[in-house]
Amino acid sequence: MTSTPARQFALQGAAVILVLSIAWPYFGWTAETMPWLETSLAIGGVALTFATISRQPWWWRVIHSAFMPLVWLTQSLNIEPAWFLAAFVFLLLIYRGALSGQVPLYLSNKETVAALADLLAERGDSRVLDLGAGLGSTTVPLADALPDSHFTGYENAPLTWLVGRFFSLGRANIRWCWDDLWQAELGDYDVVYAFLSPVPMARLWAKVEAEMAPGSLFISNSFPVPGVVPSRIIEVDCTPARPLYCYQR
C-alpha cells in the first residue's frame, strides 16, 4: 500500500468523518456538549486502525494516532495564530523536501563519510554528486579529504541550502546548487550519492539507468533500489545501521 500525502489526508479524513458521524447525532439528540478531548482520542484510535489495516509505515501510524489529540491540545492552549504561521514557514524552509518529495532531512554521520572517502579514494579523482545534500555533512568533509575530486551538492530547502552554502565557502572543489534533485544531469558525474527515503528510489533508479554512463557508480545510503541487486554493500560500523548500497553501471 502506497503512502502518498493525499492517501494520508484521505485516511485521516475518513477517521474524522466516521467518528463525527456517530458522535454528532448522539450528543445532538441528548443535548449534551460534545467532549472534544474524548472525541479527538477516538479519532486518533480509528485513524491508527485504518493506518494499520492499510499497512502504512510505522511513522505514519504514530502521526495518525497523535494528530487529532495534538490538535485538541494545541487549541486548548490558545496560542496566537501568528506563531503557527511562523512555525510552518520555518519548517518549510528546512523540510521542503519532505513535503514535495517525501524526502526528510537525513544527516550522514562521520562513519559513513569515512566509508565513502575510502570508496572514492579507490576510484581516484572523480566528479561526485550528492543528491539532497542537506547541510553539507557529507559533501564538505569529502571535499576536504579528496581535494583532487570535484563535488556538487543539490539541495532544495532554502534554509538548509543556505547553511550548506556557508559551510562550503572557501572550497574550490565544491559547487553548491539550490535546485530539485530531479533536475540534476546524472550523466555529468562519475559517482552519484543519495541519502533520501524508500519512496523515490524506483523513480531515481530509472533516472540513473537513463543518464549515468557505463563505469559510473550510484550509491544509496540505507535505502536499496527495489528489485535491483547491488554490486556491493558496504556495512558501515555505526548505530543505527547505515549500509551503503553500491550499483555499478
Stockholm file with secondary structure:
# STOCKHOLM 1.0

chainA/1-249         MTSTPARQFALQGAAVILVLSIAWPYFGWTAETMPWLETSLAIGGVALTFATISRQPWWWRVIHSAFMPLVWLTQSLNIEPAWFLAAFVFLLLIYRGALSGQVPLYLSNKETVAALADLLAERGDSRVLDLGAGLGSTTVPLADALPDSHFTGYENAPLTWLVGRFFSLGRANIRWCWDDLWQAELGDYDVVYAFLSPVPMARLWAKVEAEMAPGSLFISNSFPVPGVVPSRIIEVDCTPARPLYCYQR
#=GR chainA/1-249 SS CCCCHHHHHHHHHHHHHHHHHHHHHHHHHHTCCCCHHHHHHHHHHHHHHHHHHTTCCHHHHHHHHHHHHHHHHHHHTTCCHHHHHHHHHHHHHHHHHHHHHSCCCCCCCHHHHHHHHHHHHHHCSCEEEEETCTTSTTHHHHHHHCTTSEEEEEECCHHHHHHHHHHHTTCTTEEEEESCGGGCCGGGCSEEEECCCSTTHHHHHHHHHHHCCTTCEEEEESCCCTTCCCSEEECCSCSSCCCEEEEEC
#=GC SS_cons         CCCCHHHHHHHHHHHHHHHHHHHHHHHHHHTCCCCHHHHHHHHHHHHHHHHHHTTCCHHHHHHHHHHHHHHHHHHHTTCCHHHHHHHHHHHHHHHHHHHHHSCCCCCCCHHHHHHHHHHHHHHCSCEEEEETCTTSTTHHHHHHHCTTSEEEEEECCHHHHHHHHHHHTTCTTEEEEESCGGGCCGGGCSEEEECCCSTTHHHHHHHHHHHCCTTCEEEEESCCCTTCCCSEEECCSCSSCCCEEEEEC
//
